[in-house]
Amino acid sequence: MVSAVLLLVTVVGAPIAILMPFLYMGLLFAGYLTGAYVLGSKLLRRRLGEGNALAPVAWGSLLVATFSVIGALLWGGEGPMRTLALFFHLAGVLLCVGLTTIGTGAALLSRLGGAERGGAPMEPGVQPPMTAPPAPGPAPAA
């Protein structure tokens, strides 16, 4: 019995294990696009979800690429120029990794763009309910 379950897991799990790195790379790419979209929306001063998504993604990616391009252009210099080149290059890498991490987390928390967690949205002007009743006052002195 145990060997049958292990065989089933191995036979079924092997194709899934082969696909996992490709699914992970796709998730990282989607996370980068999400982060670049939010960054580009902030640069263009647009609300999220407003208009076409191509312009914010392009502007966010352009900002990230600018740091790496500046680093590549300064790399040929000597002394302090090479230090600046390393700074700009690493700033671009850090920005790219940060956007990918934040965007991947946001994509996973939103269930890859699926349904929202809380159900129906509230009407404008309605106060949300209190989560806990107010604490009672101090006990009267005896």
N, C-alpha and C positions, 0 to 999 in steps of 0.2 A: 504494500500500500504506500509506504513512504517513498519507495523508489519510483512509483508511478507519478506521484505528485511532483517529485524532483524532476523527473523527465518532462512532465507537462510544463513546469515552470521553465526549464531549460529550452525546450522546443519552442514554446510560445514566447519566452523572454528574449531569445537570441535575436529575432528580427527587430524587436523593440529596442534592444540594446544597440543595434547597428544604427538605428534611426536617431537615437538620442543626441549625438553630437550635432547633427544637422538641425534638429529641432531647437537645440540650445543656441546655435548660431543665428537661427531665424529670430528667436526671442531677443537676443542681444541687438540685432539689427532693428527690430521693431522698437526696442527700448531707446536706441539712439535716435531714431526718427521722432519718437515721442518727446524726448528731451530737447531735440533741436527745434521741434515745433513750438514748445513752450517758450524757449529762449527767443526764437524768432518772433513770436507773438508779443513778447515783452519789448523787443527792439522796435517793432512796428506799432506798438501801443494799440494792439487790437485785443479784443476779448477772445478767449478760447472758444473754438467752435464757430467763429464768425467768418464767413467768406470762405474762399478757397484755401486749402491747407498747403499748397505748393509754395507760396511766397514765404510764409513763416519758416518752413523747413529749409528753404534755400538760404534765407538770411541767417538762420541759426547755424547752419553748416558753414556758411561763408565766414562767420565770425570765428568759429573754431579753426577753420583752415587758415585764416589770416595769421594766427599765432604761429602755426607751423611754418608758413611761408616766410614770415619775418625771421624766424630762427634759421631757416635754410639759407636765406640771403646773407645773414650776418656770420654764417659759419666760416667763411673764408678768411675772416680777419684774425688778427693775433691779439693776445692778451685780453683786455676787457671786452673786446668785441665778441670773442668766443664765449666769454661768460654770459654776455647778453643773449647770444644765440642759444646757448643751452637753456637759459631762463625762459625765453619765448617758446622754444620747442617743448620743454617740459610743461609749461603753462598750457599749451595746446593739448598735450597728451592728458594732463590732469583734467582739463575741461571736457575732453572727449570721454574719459572714463567716468567722470562725475555725471555727465548727461546720460550716459548709457546705464549707469547704476540707478539713478533716480527714475529714468524713463522705464526701465525694466520693472522696477518695483511698482511704479504706477500702473503699468500694464497688467501686472499680476494681481494687484489689489482691485483693479476694476474688472477683473475676470476677463481680461483681454477685450475690453470694450463691451461686455455683456450688460445685463440688467443691473440697475442700481440697487444698493443694499436696503435703503429705508422704505421702499414702497413708493406710494404716490407723493409728489412734492406738495408742500404746504402752500396755501394761498398767500398772496402778498399782504402784509400788514397783520398777519396772525402771529401771535407770540407763541414760541414753542412751549410745551408743557414743562413744568418744573420736574427735575429728576428725583428730588428728595424733599420731603416736607421740612419746613424750617425747624431748627432745633428749639426745644422748650427753654424758656427763660430760667434764671436761677431759682432755686427753691426758696420759698419765704422763710424768714427767720422765725424760730419758735420761741 
